[in-house]
Amino acid sequence: MSVLTVNDVSIRYMVGNFKHIGLKDYVIRRLKGTYEVKEFWADRHVTFSIDKGDMLGIIGTNGAGKSTLLKAVTGIMVPTEGTIRHTGTIAALLELTSGFDNDLTVRENTYLRGAVLGYTRKFMDDAYDEIIRFAELEEFQDTPFYQLSSGMKSRLAFSIASLVNPDILILDEVLSVGDGAFRAKSEEKMREIISSGAATILVTHQIEQVRLMCNKVLWLHKGEQKLFTDDVQGACDKYEAFLEKRLQAQKKKVAEQRKNAERLYAEKAKEYREQAAAQKAEKSETKSR
């Protein structure tokens, strides 16, 4: 039975200059017919479903509509068209380092972040040592948060967030935090959550993570659904071939631009030499007279 069903979902943004004008200007432009609002469809006709224990990898280049789709799944946004239905609780690990206070210590921020996520004080007391150990911050518990590196902040955020036990878990690039060793550890932690029965959605640019961890793939491109399949290896092969073709096209375009620039430079240089030679000849002719 599906725990999440997305049916023909489209999400539209209204793009205009309404944020940069006052009420008076808005009314005047509406009366004059000079006020313009454009539609931008971030996602168009997206359909997929996942079952308990599934791990769906969502792939696509920047601007594909991945993050917008996740906002709709988590309930932050309402689809313009289509429906999204789910059973059970949803936990989303999107912006890991949000919700921290730079002036508080690591210890204080751990409890603060736990409270934001809805954990009780007793739960945090019991889990605190495990959180710090997993984040590898034993020596920094009383250090002000602003003194931590971005990697250390992300490790702490992931460690706290990974305590969740939802029915549907959404991960947006969170498995890329920290160094190689910590990434491997975070991937293993996610496998534990998945093995507990949670359905998981992973958004990442790391195709190898999709190959190793996912059993379904959704490929978005400029808001359009390219494919949804359980043939993970085949989908990843197609996506990487698409990226390679795109890269080669960009290289060809750059080469053509460079060639045109060199040709223009050569033409200008030739024109300059001809002008210089003509001026020199004119001066010589003037002197001979």
Backbone as CSV, one residue per row, in Angstrom:
resi,resn,N_x,N_y,N_z,CA_x,CA_y,CA_z,C_x,C_y,C_z
1,MET,0.837,-1.204,0.000,0.000,0.000,0.000,0.870,1.251,0.000
2,SER,0.535,2.221,-0.832,1.331,3.437,-0.947,1.169,4.307,0.303
3,VAL,2.300,4.812,0.806,2.246,5.750,1.933,2.259,7.186,1.426
4,LEU,2.650,7.374,0.157,2.635,8.708,-0.453,2.252,8.570,-1.919
5,THR,1.241,9.317,-2.327,0.798,9.316,-3.720,0.707,10.747,-4.227
6,VAL,1.480,11.045,-5.248,1.459,12.355,-5.897,0.826,12.158,-7.268
7,ASN,-0.310,12.805,-7.493,-1.080,12.575,-8.715,-1.225,13.846,-9.546
8,ASP,-0.536,13.882,-10.686,-0.664,14.962,-11.673,-0.501,16.339,-11.024
9,VAL,0.536,16.492,-10.219,0.753,17.734,-9.480,1.484,18.776,-10.326
10,SER,0.936,19.980,-10.341,1.582,21.127,-10.973,1.608,22.268,-9.963
11,ILE,2.711,23.022,-9.955,2.873,24.114,-8.995,3.283,25.371,-9.749
12,ARG,2.499,26.412,-9.556,2.713,27.664,-10.291,3.114,28.790,-9.347
13,TYR,4.092,29.580,-9.785,4.451,30.817,-9.109,3.958,31.985,-9.949
14,MET,3.463,33.016,-9.278,3.097,34.249,-9.954,4.271,35.203,-9.837
15,VAL,4.855,35.566,-10.951,6.059,36.396,-10.977,5.683,37.789,-11.480
16,GLY,5.991,38.814,-10.676,5.687,40.183,-11.075,6.461,41.161,-10.221
17,ASN,6.156,42.453,-10.363,6.867,43.477,-9.608,6.067,43.965,-8.411
18,PHE,5.099,43.132,-7.946,4.231,43.559,-6.857,4.975,43.713,-5.536
19,LYS,6.131,43.080,-5.399,6.879,43.191,-4.146,7.645,44.505,-4.049
20,HIS,7.826,45.188,-5.164,8.686,46.359,-5.187,7.922,47.659,-5.413
21,ILE,6.604,47.614,-5.364,5.806,48.825,-5.541,4.807,48.938,-4.405
22,GLY,4.358,50.182,-4.154,3.379,50.415,-3.111,1.964,50.201,-3.622
23,LEU,1.013,50.343,-2.703,-0.394,50.137,-3.047,-0.849,51.150,-4.100
24,LYS,-0.405,52.408,-3.948,-0.795,53.462,-4.886,-0.328,53.130,-6.298
25,ASP,0.955,52.771,-6.434,1.488,52.425,-7.753,0.781,51.210,-8.327
26,TYR,0.450,50.265,-7.454,-0.241,49.060,-7.909,-1.597,49.417,-8.521
27,VAL,-2.364,50.257,-7.801,-3.693,50.646,-8.287,-3.584,51.405,-9.603
28,ILE,-2.622,52.336,-9.674,-2.460,53.135,-10.895,-2.099,52.249,-12.079
29,ARG,-1.169,51.319,-11.867,-0.749,50.439,-12.965,-1.878,49.511,-13.393
30,ARG,-2.685,49.076,-12.431,-3.823,48.228,-12.792,-4.834,49.009,-13.634
31,LEU,-5.074,50.273,-13.260,-6.019,51.105,-13.997,-5.505,51.417,-15.410
32,LYS,-4.189,51.620,-15.513,-3.598,51.932,-16.816,-3.365,50.687,-17.658
33,GLY,-3.449,49.533,-17.025,-3.198,48.288,-17.748,-1.745,48.003,-17.985
34,THR,-0.862,48.632,-17.167,0.585,48.435,-17.320,1.161,47.480,-16.287
35,TYR,0.300,46.945,-15.405,0.778,46.005,-14.378,0.813,44.602,-14.964
36,GLU,1.991,43.985,-14.911,2.168,42.670,-15.529,2.489,41.618,-14.481
37,VAL,1.835,40.514,-14.608,2.126,39.353,-13.777,2.333,38.155,-14.699
38,LYS,3.439,37.456,-14.511,3.748,36.312,-15.359,3.620,35.017,-14.554
39,GLU,3.248,33.979,-15.226,3.157,32.664,-14.598,4.446,31.885,-14.823
40,PHE,4.910,31.267,-13.750,6.071,30.375,-13.863,5.694,29.041,-13.224
41,TRP,5.712,27.996,-14.039,5.365,26.668,-13.542,6.639,25.946,-13.109
42,ALA,6.798,25.805,-11.794,7.989,25.137,-11.254,7.926,23.635,-11.462
43,ASP,6.713,23.078,-11.431,6.503,21.643,-11.677,5.251,21.485,-12.523
44,ARG,5.283,20.512,-13.443,4.142,20.290,-14.323,3.841,18.797,-14.427
45,HIS,2.629,18.421,-13.986,2.105,17.071,-14.180,3.048,15.982,-13.633
46,VAL,3.415,16.129,-12.366,4.293,15.148,-11.718,3.435,14.081,-11.036
47,THR,3.750,12.821,-11.318,2.992,11.705,-10.752,3.949,10.604,-10.298
48,PHE,3.818,10.193,-9.045,4.600,9.059,-8.542,3.999,8.594,-7.227
49,SER,4.431,7.435,-6.771,3.997,6.918,-5.469,5.123,6.095,-4.865
50,ILE,5.158,6.046,-3.548,6.151,5.222,-2.855,5.455,4.425,-1.756
51,ASP,5.992,3.240,-1.487,5.450,2.350,-0.471,6.340,2.339,0.766
52,LYS,5.860,1.719,1.796,6.632,1.578,3.018,7.949,0.860,2.725
53,GLY,9.056,1.434,3.197,10.371,0.847,2.972,11.045,1.273,1.683
54,ASP,10.334,1.992,0.813,10.935,2.482,-0.430,11.894,3.632,-0.139
55,MET,12.885,3.784,-1.027,13.723,4.986,-1.014,13.748,5.536,-2.424
56,LEU,13.117,6.688,-2.581,13.007,7.344,-3.884,14.095,8.389,-4.027
57,GLY,14.866,8.302,-5.093,15.857,9.323,-5.401,15.287,10.284,-6.428
58,ILE,15.279,11.571,-6.108,14.829,12.589,-7.059,16.063,13.277,-7.625
59,ILE,16.224,13.189,-8.942,17.405,13.739,-9.589,16.987,14.807,-10.600
60,GLY,17.940,15.623,-10.985,17.677,16.697,-11.935,18.646,17.834,-11.704
61,THR,18.894,18.615,-12.734,19.807,19.739,-12.621,19.159,20.864,-11.804
62,ASN,19.939,21.891,-11.491,19.402,23.041,-10.762,18.252,23.666,-11.544
63,GLY,17.180,24.016,-10.814,16.019,24.601,-11.466,15.048,23.577,-12.012
64,ALA,15.231,22.316,-11.638,14.360,21.254,-12.151,13.001,21.227,-11.462
65,GLY,12.897,21.840,-10.269,11.645,21.826,-9.528,11.644,20.862,-8.360
66,LYS,12.814,20.356,-7.995,12.905,19.349,-6.933,12.494,19.918,-5.567
67,SER,13.097,21.038,-5.182,12.811,21.616,-3.870,11.365,22.082,-3.759
68,THR,10.828,22.634,-4.837,9.422,23.064,-4.832,8.507,21.872,-4.614
69,LEU,8.817,20.760,-5.270,8.008,19.555,-5.100,8.058,19.064,-3.653
70,LEU,9.227,19.108,-3.037,9.356,18.681,-1.641,8.520,19.561,-0.719
71,LYS,8.489,20.870,-0.995,7.681,21.776,-0.171,6.209,21.412,-0.250
72,ALA,5.779,20.984,-1.427,4.378,20.577,-1.578,4.112,19.272,-0.837
73,VAL,5.051,18.339,-0.904,4.884,17.057,-0.222,4.818,17.245,1.294
74,THR,5.652,18.150,1.820,5.681,18.375,3.263,4.533,19.250,3.749
75,GLY,3.781,19.842,2.822,2.644,20.673,3.213,2.967,22.143,3.332
76,ILE,4.200,22.543,3.024,4.566,23.957,3.085,3.854,24.733,1.986
77,MET,3.685,24.081,0.834,2.981,24.691,-0.286,1.796,23.819,-0.681
78,VAL,0.812,24.445,-1.311,-0.346,23.718,-1.825,-0.240,23.652,-3.341
79,PRO,-0.357,22.476,-3.945,-0.256,22.372,-5.405,-1.316,23.218,-6.106
80,THR,-0.934,23.817,-7.214,-1.891,24.573,-8.022,-2.874,23.620,-8.678
81,GLU,-2.373,22.479,-9.102,-3.205,21.441,-9.714,-2.770,20.088,-9.168
82,GLY,-3.662,19.118,-9.198,-3.330,17.768,-8.759,-3.491,17.579,-7.263
83,THR,-3.187,16.373,-6.800,-3.378,16.031,-5.385,-2.154,15.306,-4.824
84,ILE,-1.957,15.475,-3.520,-0.908,14.766,-2.783,-1.558,14.128,-1.565
85,ARG,-1.447,12.806,-1.446,-2.033,12.096,-0.312,-0.953,11.254,0.364
86,HIS,-0.964,11.253,1.696,0.007,10.440,2.429,-0.629,9.914,3.704
87,THR,-0.034,8.867,4.230,-0.458,8.303,5.508,0.705,8.387,6.484
88,GLY,0.407,8.654,7.741,1.459,8.734,8.747,2.123,10.095,8.797
89,THR,3.210,10.154,9.564,3.921,11.420,9.788,5.028,11.613,8.757
90,ILE,5.309,12.890,8.455,6.388,13.254,7.529,7.422,14.081,8.283
91,ALA,8.690,13.725,8.149,9.786,14.518,8.698,10.692,14.916,7.550
92,ALA,11.007,16.204,7.465,11.825,16.709,6.356,13.116,17.309,6.896
93,LEU,14.238,16.824,6.397,15.538,17.398,6.720,15.960,18.218,5.506
94,LEU,15.576,19.493,5.510,15.817,20.349,4.346,16.977,21.305,4.615
95,GLU,16.762,22.315,5.440,17.821,23.266,5.757,18.382,22.893,7.124
96,LEU,19.457,22.116,7.108,19.957,21.514,8.344,20.354,22.536,9.406
97,THR,21.045,23.602,9.004,21.623,24.498,10.005,20.687,25.622,10.432
98,SER,19.428,25.598,9.977,18.475,26.611,10.441,17.999,26.251,11.843
99,GLY,17.614,27.263,12.630,17.087,27.011,13.965,18.128,26.987,15.054
100,PHE,19.370,27.401,14.750,20.422,27.483,15.766,20.668,28.937,16.140
101,ASP,21.214,29.148,17.342,21.569,30.481,17.826,23.087,30.543,17.943
102,ASN,23.698,31.431,17.171,25.164,31.503,17.137,25.792,31.861,18.473
103,ASP,25.037,32.546,19.337,25.599,32.986,20.616,25.520,31.906,21.698
104,LEU,24.741,30.851,21.460,24.639,29.760,22.431,25.728,28.723,22.190
105,THR,25.967,27.896,23.194,26.974,26.843,23.062,26.405,25.664,22.276
106,VAL,27.282,24.733,21.960,26.854,23.515,21.270,25.819,22.773,22.107
107,ARG,26.074,22.670,23.414,25.145,21.976,24.319,23.771,22.652,24.304
108,GLU,23.776,23.966,24.447,22.518,24.711,24.502,21.768,24.620,23.169
109,ASN,22.510,24.687,22.083,21.884,24.605,20.768,21.315,23.226,20.496
110,THR,21.933,22.207,21.057,21.418,20.851,20.881,20.020,20.730,21.492
111,TYR,19.857,21.266,22.691,18.548,21.229,23.339,17.550,22.154,22.628
112,LEU,18.045,23.303,22.163,17.178,24.229,21.437,16.651,23.590,20.161
113,ARG,17.535,22.983,19.398,17.129,22.350,18.141,16.174,21.193,18.407
114,GLY,16.437,20.435,19.464,15.550,19.338,19.830,14.156,19.829,20.156
115,ALA,14.076,20.964,20.878,12.771,21.532,21.218,12.032,21.987,19.964
116,VAL,12.775,22.572,18.997,12.169,23.016,17.737,11.577,21.832,16.985
117,LEU,12.258,20.686,17.053,11.792,19.491,16.357,10.714,18.741,17.134
118,GLY,10.407,19.211,18.349,9.307,18.610,19.104,9.724,17.538,20.097
119,TYR,11.022,17.406,20.372,11.481,16.402,21.337,11.311,16.932,22.764
120,THR,10.984,16.047,23.690,10.835,16.446,25.090,12.203,16.595,25.746
121,ARG,12.231,17.279,26.887,13.490,17.466,27.615,14.059,16.120,28.055
122,LYS,13.191,15.230,28.533,13.655,13.911,28.958,14.265,13.137,27.788
123,PHE,13.619,13.225,26.620,14.137,12.541,25.437,15.513,13.082,25.080
124,MET,15.678,14.412,25.150,16.959,15.020,24.815,18.026,14.672,25.848
125,ASP,17.634,14.595,27.128,18.589,14.194,28.164,19.124,12.794,27.877
126,ASP,18.220,11.901,27.492,18.619,10.518,27.228,19.459,10.393,25.952
127,ALA,19.168,11.248,24.966,19.816,11.120,23.664,21.036,12.017,23.500
128,TYR,21.263,12.924,24.441,22.298,13.955,24.268,23.682,13.367,23.975
129,ASP,24.119,12.421,24.803,25.463,11.861,24.617,25.602,11.194,23.250
130,GLU,24.557,10.513,22.814,24.578,9.858,21.510,24.671,10.890,20.387
131,ILE,23.956,11.998,20.538,23.973,13.060,19.526,25.383,13.626,19.380
132,ILE,25.986,13.977,20.501,27.323,14.581,20.474,28.358,13.603,19.941
133,ARG,28.228,12.342,20.342,29.180,11.324,19.887,29.056,11.112,18.377
134,PHE,27.817,11.047,17.881,27.618,10.837,16.450,28.136,12.033,15.651
135,ALA,27.968,13.245,16.201,28.427,14.458,15.514,29.924,14.685,15.678
136,GLU,30.567,13.873,16.526,32.012,13.966,16.760,32.391,15.333,17.325
137,LEU,31.600,15.785,18.308,31.824,17.110,18.905,32.030,17.023,20.412
138,GLU,32.574,15.917,20.880,32.764,15.731,22.324,33.606,16.856,22.947
139,GLU,34.570,17.365,22.203,35.486,18.377,22.744,34.961,19.805,22.559
140,PHE,33.778,19.952,21.998,33.278,21.294,21.675,31.912,21.581,22.301
141,GLN,31.548,20.837,23.348,30.202,20.959,23.896,29.906,22.332,24.492
142,ASP,30.932,22.990,25.021,30.734,24.311,25.629,31.296,25.432,24.756
143,THR,31.533,25.124,23.487,32.042,26.120,22.531,30.879,26.901,21.927
144,PRO,31.013,28.223,21.818,29.960,28.996,21.141,29.750,28.496,19.717
145,PHE,28.516,28.474,19.304,28.167,27.892,18.003,28.851,28.606,16.847
146,TYR,29.031,29.919,16.966,29.619,30.678,15.856,31.084,30.319,15.607
147,GLN,31.722,29.667,16.568,33.124,29.282,16.405,33.282,27.951,15.655
148,LEU,32.183,27.257,15.404,32.254,25.991,14.687,32.383,26.226,13.188
149,SER,32.998,25.280,12.518,33.051,25.329,11.060,31.678,24.939,10.507
150,SER,31.457,25.232,9.238,30.167,24.891,8.633,29.944,23.383,8.644
151,GLY,31.022,22.618,8.465,30.909,21.164,8.497,30.505,20.647,9.868
152,MET,31.064,21.236,10.922,30.725,20.826,12.290,29.276,21.162,12.617
153,LYS,28.810,22.330,12.150,27.416,22.721,12.369,26.476,21.736,11.676
154,SER,26.823,21.371,10.454,25.975,20.442,9.699,25.956,19.064,10.351
155,ARG,27.112,18.642,10.889,27.156,17.334,11.548,26.242,17.302,12.765
156,LEU,26.255,18.394,13.549,25.394,18.452,14.724,23.923,18.446,14.305
157,ALA,23.589,19.234,13.289,22.200,19.309,12.824,21.723,17.954,12.327
158,PHE,22.561,17.278,11.567,22.172,15.962,11.059,22.010,14.969,12.198
159,SER,22.911,15.014,13.156,22.861,14.083,14.278,21.560,14.237,15.059
160,ILE,21.126,15.482,15.284,19.876,15.725,16.012,18.684,15.281,15.174
161,ALA,18.699,15.676,13.897,17.556,15.401,13.028,17.375,13.915,12.753
162,SER,18.470,13.166,12.758,18.378,11.740,12.420,17.762,10.915,13.542
163,LEU,17.420,11.543,14.665,16.752,10.824,15.748,15.273,10.585,15.453
164,VAL,14.773,11.255,14.414,13.348,11.136,14.115,12.997,9.707,13.709
165,ASN,11.739,9.364,13.928,11.260,8.038,13.551,9.936,8.196,12.800
166,PRO,9.976,8.783,11.591,8.741,9.101,10.874,8.286,7.950,9.989
167,ASP,7.105,8.115,9.388,6.641,7.170,8.380,7.212,7.520,7.006
168,ILE,7.428,8.829,6.784,8.024,9.313,5.532,9.131,10.292,5.898
169,LEU,10.330,10.036,5.405,11.491,10.878,5.690,11.966,11.530,4.392
170,ILE,12.131,12.853,4.415,12.559,13.591,3.231,13.935,14.198,3.482
171,LEU,14.868,13.916,2.608,16.255,14.372,2.743,16.632,15.193,1.519
172,ASP,17.005,16.446,1.733,17.399,17.315,0.628,18.874,17.657,0.762
173,GLU,19.725,16.898,0.089,21.175,17.100,0.075,21.818,16.974,1.454
174,VAL,21.145,16.342,2.407,21.711,16.285,3.756,22.784,15.203,3.885
175,LEU,22.850,14.275,2.956,23.868,13.229,3.054,25.206,13.674,2.496
176,SER,25.314,14.963,2.116,26.581,15.470,1.597,27.333,16.275,2.651
177,VAL,26.847,16.234,3.908,27.488,17.026,4.957,28.752,16.327,5.444
178,GLY,29.701,17.152,5.945,30.905,16.604,6.541,31.879,16.025,5.531
179,ASP,32.915,15.379,6.069,33.928,14.775,5.208,33.475,13.397,4.748
180,GLY,34.370,12.704,4.023,34.006,11.402,3.475,33.602,10.398,4.524
181,ALA,34.324,10.374,5.644,34.020,9.412,6.707,32.654,9.687,7.320
182,PHE,32.347,10.963,7.550,31.050,11.288,8.150,29.920,11.042,7.156
183,ARG,30.163,11.276,5.863,29.133,10.990,4.865,28.785,9.509,4.867
184,ALA,29.823,8.670,4.984,29.584,7.225,5.036,28.766,6.862,6.275
185,LYS,29.073,7.521,7.388,28.347,7.253,8.628,26.898,7.728,8.534
186,SER,26.694,8.885,7.907,25.332,9.409,7.771,24.505,8.529,6.829
187,GLU,25.148,8.009,5.779,24.449,7.095,4.877,24.023,5.831,5.606
188,GLU,24.904,5.316,6.471,24.579,4.123,7.244,23.426,4.395,8.199
189,LYS,23.414,5.597,8.785,22.321,5.971,9.687,21.004,6.013,8.927
190,MET,21.028,6.541,7.717,19.813,6.590,6.909,19.332,5.180,6.558
191,ARG,20.264,4.295,6.321,19.881,2.899,6.027,19.158,2.288,7.220
192,GLU,19.606,2.623,8.431,18.940,2.124,9.638,17.500,2.627,9.705
193,ILE,17.310,3.913,9.400,15.966,4.496,9.431,15.083,3.835,8.383
194,ILE,15.661,3.615,7.196,14.903,2.989,6.112,14.529,1.549,6.474
195,SER,15.488,0.835,7.068,15.238,-0.573,7.420,14.170,-0.692,8.495
196,SER,13.923,0.394,9.231,12.873,0.373,10.240,11.486,0.471,9.616
197,GLY,11.455,0.709,8.287,10.177,0.733,7.583,9.763,2.076,7.042
198,ALA,10.555,3.108,7.288,10.197,4.438,6.803,10.383,4.517,5.288
199,ALA,9.446,5.169,4.632,9.611,5.492,3.218,10.429,6.770,3.145
200,THR,11.392,6.823,2.227,12.343,7.931,2.200,12.426,8.548,0.813
201,ILE,12.527,9.871,0.795,12.763,10.610,-0.448,14.107,11.308,-0.313
202,LEU,15.004,11.044,-1.241,16.342,11.622,-1.225,16.532,12.504,-2.455
203,VAL,16.828,13.773,-2.233,17.182,14.687,-3.322,18.691,14.917,-3.252
204,THR,19.389,14.618,-4.327,20.839,14.737,-4.316,21.390,14.885,-5.724
205,HIS,22.571,15.504,-5.805,23.305,15.563,-7.069,24.360,14.453,-7.125
206,GLN,24.464,13.675,-6.035,25.414,12.568,-5.980,24.747,11.313,-6.537
207,ILE,24.957,11.048,-7.809,24.276,9.933,-8.466,24.673,8.589,-7.856
208,GLU,25.888,8.475,-7.373,26.316,7.221,-6.755,25.482,6.895,-5.522
209,GLN,25.073,7.934,-4.778,24.195,7.709,-3.624,22.866,7.127,-4.070
210,VAL,22.342,7.623,-5.168,21.080,7.107,-5.699,21.249,5.657,-6.120
211,ARG,22.338,5.360,-6.811,22.598,3.987,-7.264,22.692,3.017,-6.092
212,LEU,23.338,3.451,-5.006,23.604,2.553,-3.886,22.426,2.412,-2.931
213,MET,21.615,3.486,-2.786,20.642,3.507,-1.706,19.183,3.430,-2.155
214,CYS,18.884,3.823,-3.380,17.482,3.969,-3.790,16.967,2.765,-4.577
215,ASN,15.654,2.526,-4.475,15.032,1.478,-5.292,14.032,2.055,-6.292
216,LYS,13.862,3.390,-6.265,13.035,4.084,-7.251,13.689,5.426,-7.581
217,VAL,13.423,5.907,-8.788,14.008,7.181,-9.222,12.949,8.035,-9.909
218,LEU,12.955,9.325,-9.564,12.134,10.318,-10.249,13.086,11.353,-10.837
219,TRP,13.014,11.552,-12.166,13.886,12.499,-12.852,13.051,13.682,-13.319
220,LEU,13.408,14.875,-12.813,12.735,16.104,-13.215,13.697,16.966,-14.036
221,HIS,13.140,17.652,-15.030,13.955,18.573,-15.836,13.103,19.781,-16.202
222,LYS,13.501,20.942,-15.680,12.776,22.191,-15.921,11.294,22.047,-15.575
223,GLY,11.035,21.351,-14.473,9.670,21.190,-13.995,8.900,20.036,-14.601
224,GLU,9.418,19.470,-15.677,8.734,18.365,-16.344,9.256,17.027,-15.829
225,GLN,8.370,16.047,-15.720,8.762,14.704,-15.299,9.305,13.931,-16.496
226,LYS,10.607,13.615,-16.429,11.231,12.860,-17.516,10.918,11.379,-17.370
227,LEU,11.010,10.867,-16.133,10.659,9.468,-15.903,10.516,9.184,-14.416
228,PHE,9.758,8.154,-14.110,9.628,7.601,-12.764,9.668,6.091,-12.920
229,THR,10.657,5.452,-12.277,10.883,4.033,-12.520,11.548,3.371,-11.322
230,ASP,11.449,2.039,-11.301,12.201,1.273,-10.299,13.480,0.700,-10.900
231,ASP,13.758,1.019,-12.162,15.020,0.640,-12.798,16.053,1.721,-12.475
232,VAL,16.601,1.644,-11.262,17.484,2.698,-10.764,18.741,2.837,-11.620
233,GLN,19.385,1.701,-11.917,20.637,1.765,-12.683,20.396,2.315,-14.081
234,GLY,19.326,1.869,-14.710,19.009,2.356,-16.054,18.718,3.850,-16.059
235,ALA,17.958,4.311,-15.062,17.628,5.732,-14.973,18.880,6.572,-14.733
236,CYS,19.756,6.091,-13.854,20.994,6.828,-13.569,21.899,6.872,-14.799
237,ASP,21.936,5.759,-15.549,22.727,5.733,-16.788,22.206,6.780,-17.775
238,LYS,20.879,6.855,-17.922,20.281,7.831,-18.839,20.560,9.261,-18.383
239,TYR,20.470,9.478,-17.083,20.695,10.825,-16.555,22.148,11.249,-16.747
240,GLU,23.075,10.340,-16.477,24.483,10.674,-16.651,24.819,10.891,-18.127
241,ALA,24.173,10.126,-19.012,24.367,10.340,-20.448,23.834,11.716,-20.853
242,PHE,22.694,12.096,-20.269,22.122,13.419,-20.522,23.075,14.517,-20.059
243,LEU,23.651,14.346,-18.857,24.591,15.337,-18.333,25.836,15.432,-19.202
244,GLU,26.326,14.280,-19.669,27.512,14.273,-20.521,27.223,14.977,-21.849
245,LYS,26.057,14.694,-22.432,25.671,15.339,-23.687,25.553,16.849,-23.487
246,ARG,24.982,17.236,-22.360,24.836,18.662,-22.056,26.201,19.318,-21.879
247,LEU,27.110,18.614,-21.209,28.455,19.129,-20.991,29.192,19.316,-22.311
248,GLN,29.055,18.318,-23.190,29.717,18.414,-24.486,29.143,19.564,-25.307
249,ALA,27.837,19.784,-25.219,27.210,20.901,-25.936,27.726,22.233,-25.411
250,GLN,27.900,22.326,-24.082,28.429,23.547,-23.492,29.871,23.776,-23.917
251,LYS,30.668,22.696,-23.960,32.051,22.813,-24.396,32.122,23.273,-25.850
252,LYS,31.228,22.719,-26.676,31.193,23.103,-28.081,30.816,24.571,-28.228
253,LYS,29.860,25.011,-27.419,29.432,26.407,-27.469,30.564,27.332,-27.047
254,VAL,31.279,26.961,-25.987,32.404,27.767,-25.516,33.503,27.809,-26.571
255,ALA,33.770,26.656,-27.220,34.794,26.596,-28.258,34.420,27.496,-29.436
256,GLU,33.131,27.485,-29.809,32.673,28.338,-30.904,32.786,29.813,-30.535
257,GLN,32.440,30.140,-29.288,32.564,31.523,-28.835,34.018,31.969,-28.837
258,ARG,34.920,31.069,-28.406,36.338,31.396,-28.404,36.852,31.568,-29.838
259,LYS,36.398,30.690,-30.727,36.811,30.763,-32.125,36.334,32.067,-32.764
260,ASN,35.092,32.438,-32.477,34.560,33.692,-33.009,35.305,34.895,-32.457
261,ALA,35.641,34.828,-31.169,36.390,35.924,-30.546,37.777,36.043,-31.167
262,GLU,38.425,34.899,-31.398,39.756,34.918,-32.016,39.681,35.454,-33.445
263,ARG,38.615,35.053,-34.178,38.459,35.543,-35.548,38.240,37.050,-35.572
264,LEU,37.396,37.525,-34.651,37.137,38.958,-34.573,38.400,39.725,-34.205
265,TYR,39.166,39.140,-33.269,40.424,39.773,-32.864,41.386,39.846,-34.043
266,ALA,41.466,38.747,-34.821,42.368,38.721,-35.986,41.939,39.747,-37.028
267,GLU,40.618,39.868,-37.227,40.116,40.846,-38.194,40.429,42.270,-37.740
268,LYS,40.237,42.552,-36.462,40.521,43.878,-35.932,42.017,44.181,-35.995
269,ALA,42.827,43.155,-35.688,44.279,43.344,-35.737,44.738,43.624,-37.167
270,LYS,44.165,42.889,-38.125,44.496,43.108,-39.534,44.082,44.508,-39.967
271,GLU,42.887,44.917,-39.546,42.383,46.250,-39.886,43.280,47.328,-39.296
272,TYR,43.738,47.098,-38.064,44.630,48.063,-37.413,45.963,48.148,-38.145
273,ARG,46.518,46.989,-38.538,47.799,46.990,-39.255,47.668,47.696,-40.596
274,GLU,46.547,47.457,-41.272,46.340,48.106,-42.569,46.218,49.620,-42.413
275,GLN,45.508,50.054,-41.371,45.384,51.487,-41.122,46.740,52.101,-40.781
276,ALA,47.527,51.361,-39.959,48.847,51.861,-39.575,49.761,51.959,-40.795
277,ALA,49.688,50.941,-41.662,50.513,50.950,-42.877,50.109,52.089,-43.798
278,ALA,48.801,52.344,-43.928,48.312,53.428,-44.789,48.761,54.774,-44.246
279,GLN,48.665,54.939,-42.902,49.097,56.193,-42.302,50.592,56.405,-42.484
280,LYS,51.372,55.337,-42.384,52.817,55.419,-42.559,53.162,55.797,-43.994
281,ALA,52.435,55.157,-44.926,52.685,55.463,-46.338,52.323,56.909,-46.645
282,GLU,51.232,57.401,-46.044,50.799,58.784,-46.275,51.828,59.769,-45.739
283,LYS,52.397,59.464,-44.557,53.418,60.330,-43.980,54.671,60.341,-44.855
284,SER,55.048,59.160,-45.370,56.253,59.085,-46.227,56.053,59.873,-47.501
285,GLU,54.847,59.785,-48.042,54.558,60.513,-49.279,54.573,62.030,-49.046
286,THR,54.087,62.445,-47.875,54.076,63.871,-47.528,55.501,64.397,-47.379
287,LYS,56.390,63.601,-46.741,57.774,64.015,-46.541,58.506,64.115,-47.890
288,SER,58.228,63.174,-48.804,58.918,63.147,-50.106,58.580,64.383,-50.938
289,ARG,57.419,64.964,-50.684,57.038,66.175,-51.403,57.807,67.378,-50.861
